[in-house]
Amino acid sequence: MSNTTPKVWFITGAPRGFGLEVARAALARGDYVAATARRPEAVAAALGAHDRLLSLALDVTSEAQAVAAAEAAVARFGRIDVLLNNAGYGLLGAVEESSADEVEKLFATNVFGLLNVTRAVLPHMRRAGSGHVVNISSIGGYSAYAGWGVYGATKFAVEGLTEALAIELEPLGIHATVVEPGFFRTDFLDRSSLVKTAIEYPDYAATVGEMRALMASANHRQPGDPKKLAEALLVLADSPQPPVRLPLGSDTVAKIADKHRFVDRELEQWLSLAVSTDHDDVAK
């Protein structure tokens, strides 16, 4: 498929945030979009009526709904070229403050929901011998922050899953990319997308407490432009050889560089112990 051929997108979490901006940009350039949400009427309200838009009901925690939505998209448009796994939400709180229920619900959407949708779409891509799975992670999925440990754990999982997918799918003509946005000016820090742990221990005031205050002051003042991210994802979708990882945002690039320096320093410091555990018959 050439870059000038209209693509068919399947987007989760489409009524707002990154999902909405990508759907809007894809439609504007002539692509087709299957936009999913728990309430499909929210998609129609955000994007209006459009011949190339199909609004579908999808709670990503339901595998049956995911299968039905993927089948409906293929029935309407004939194929799915790009799966954008965008649905998800945040949890702000210390690891210890995060209850079992809060953790399970977060993983049910951010990880198991992504897997539900991926399993539903991949059979259609395999039959076509082409496609691109794009999973939205976060800089928090590459380098941890105080207060975002459990949320980051869901995104670390997405990173690992995508790396494996890229290896497994390459011989089938299908690509997989994990996108790592930094802080973008969306509603992610609003109550609609962010849950705060019910428990807050004063012992974490200097770490997680400071993060809570920082996030409150940063809301809707983040450096990233969601419209520019949407345009970047169109470029990604058009690439014949897309990357396994795509960091987006100068803050993400800087954080990645900081982590690499830290890992390199620590590895050098502990290298002799790290390599000391091989059997004696292993060639050095």
N, C-alpha and C positions, 0 to 999 in steps of 0.2 A: 504494500500500500504506500503510495507516494504521500509526501507531506501536504499536497494540495487536495487529497481526497478527504472529504468530511469524515470525521471520526465519530464513533458512537461511545459516549461516556456512560458509566454507571456510577453514580455518586451517592454515598451515604452521608447522612447529616447535612442535607442540602439546603434547608431553609435559612441558614444564617452562617456567618463566619466564612471560613475558607471554602466550604462546600458551595455556598451561595455565590461567592465571587467567581469561582471556577465555572460553575454552571452558567452564569451570566456571560462570562468571557467566551466560553465555548459556543454558546448560542449566537453571540454577536458575530463570530467569524464563520458561522454556517455549519457548525457541528450539530450532532444529535445528542440529546441528554435524557437519560433515565434518572430522574432525581428522586431520591427516597427520603422518607421521614416517617416518624411515628404517626404524624398527622399530615397526610398528603395535601390537605387543603392549605397548610402553611407554605408549601412549595408554590402553589398557585398564587397565593397572596403575595409572595415575594417576587415571583418571576412573571406573573401574568399568563394569559393564554398564549400558546405558541405551538405551531404545527410540528416543530421539531423537539418538543418537550413532552415527556411522559412522566407524570407524577405518580409515584407508587408508595403504598403503605409498607413500611418496614421498620419493625423493632429488631435491631440486629441481634438481640439476645435470643431470638426465635429462629432456629435453623429452617423450619418449615416455611416461615415467611420469606426468608432469604432465597430459598429455592424458587418459591412462587414468583418473587419479584424478578429474579434473573430470567426465568422463563417468559415472563410477561414482556420484559425488555427485548429479548431475542425475537419473540413473536411480533413485536411492533417494528423493530428496526433491522432484524435479520442477523445481528451479531452484537458483540460487545468488544470494542477495541481497547478501552481503557477503564479499568476498575480503580476508582479513587476511594479507598477506605479512609474516610474522614471522620465518621461518627465517633464521639468520645467526649469525656469531660474530665475535669481536674479534681483532685483532692488535696487540700492544703492542711498540713498538720505533721507533727513529728511521727516517726514510725511507731513509737510506743503509744502515741495518742490515737492511732488509727485502730478502730474496733474491727473485729472479725467481719461484722456485717458490712461496714463501710468498705473494707478491702475486697470482700467477695463481690459486692455490687460493681465496684470499679473494674475489677478484672473481667466480670461478666460482659461488660460493654467494650472496654478498650482492647481486650485480648481475645476472649472467647467469641465476642461478637464479630470481630475482624476475621477470625477463623471461619465462623459460620458463613459469612458473605463470600470469602475467598473460595471455600469449598463449593459454594453454589454457582459461582461464576466460572471457575476454571474448566469444568467439563465443556462449556461452550467455546472457550478459547482453545482448548486442546483439539476439539473437532475442527476448528478453523485453522489450526497451526500457526496462530499469531495472537498477539495481545500484549498488554502491559498492565501489571499490577502495581499500583502506586499506593504505598501505605504512609499515612501521616504519622510521624513520630514527634519528636521534640528535641531541642538541645538537651532537655532533661533526660532523654533516652540515651545520651552519649556521655554526659557528665552530670554527676549528682549535685543537687542543691539541698541545703537544709530546708525542711518543711515540705519538700516535694518527693520524699523517698519512695512512698508507695505509688504515687502517680508515675514517677520516673521508672519504677520497676515494671509497670505495664508497658512503658515505651522501650525500655531495654529489651523486653520480650519481643516487641514488634521489630526491633532492630535484628535480633537473632533469627526470628522467623523469616524476615525478608532476605537476609544473607543466604539462608538455606534455600529459600524459594528461587533465588536468582541462579543458584547452581543447578537445582533440579529442573527448572523450566527452560534453561538455555537450549538444551538439545531439542526441545519441542517448539522452538521458534517464539517463545514467550519471554518477556523481560519482567524483572521485578526491581523496584526502586523504593528505598525508604527515604522520605523527605524529613529533614530536621529543621523546622522553623525555630527561630528565636522568639523574642517577644514581639508580637504583632498587634496592631491596634484593632482588635476585634472585641467581641463581648466575652472572651474567655474568662476574664476575671470578674464578670458579673455573676449574680446568683444563678442565672439560667445555665451557666456552664461550669461553675466552680462550687464544690461542696467543701465546707470547712469541718474539720473533725469536731464532734460534739464535746470531746474532752480536750482541755488545754491545761497542761501542767506548768506551773510557774518556773520550774527548774529549767525549762527550755526558752526562757524569756530572751536570753542573749543570742540565741540562734534562730529558732523557729519564730519567736515573737518578733524579732527584727524583720524576718521575711514577711510576716503578715502585714506589718506596718508598711514595708516597702511595696508590697503588691497593692495595698489600698491606695497609696499615693501614685502608683504607676498606671492605674487603670485608665484606659483611653488616652494614655500619653506614651505608649510603647513606641519604639523607633520604627518597627516594621510596617510597611504599607500592604494591606491585604490584596489590593488590586494589582500591585506589582508582583505579589506572590502568584496570583492567578495567571498572569501573563507568563511568569517563569514556568509554571506547570504546563502551559500550552507548548512552550519550547521543549520541555522535557518529553511530552507526549509525542512530539514530532521527530525526536532524535532517533536515528536508526540504530545507534549504539548507546543507549542511556546508561548512566552510572548506577552502581548499586546503592550509593549514598548521594544525596543532594542536600547539603546544608544551605539554608536560606536565611540571610540576615547577617550584617556585620558583627552583631553580638555573638551569633552562633560561630562564625569563623574564628573570632577571638577566643571563645571558650574552648573550642576544639584544639587550637594551638596551645593554650595554657595546659590542657590536660595532657597533650602529647609531651610537653616539656616535663611535666610532673612525673609521668610514667617512665620516661627515659631516665630521669634522675634516680628514681626509686629502683628501677631495674639495675642500673649501674651499681648502686649502693649494695644491693642484695644479690648480685649476680653469682658470686662464688657459692653461696648457700643454695641458690635456685638450681644450679647445675650439679650440685653435690649428691643428689638423690638417685642418680642412675645406677644400675647394676655395674659392678666392676668390669664385666665383659663387654660393656657397650663402648664402642670406639669413640674417642674424644675428638 
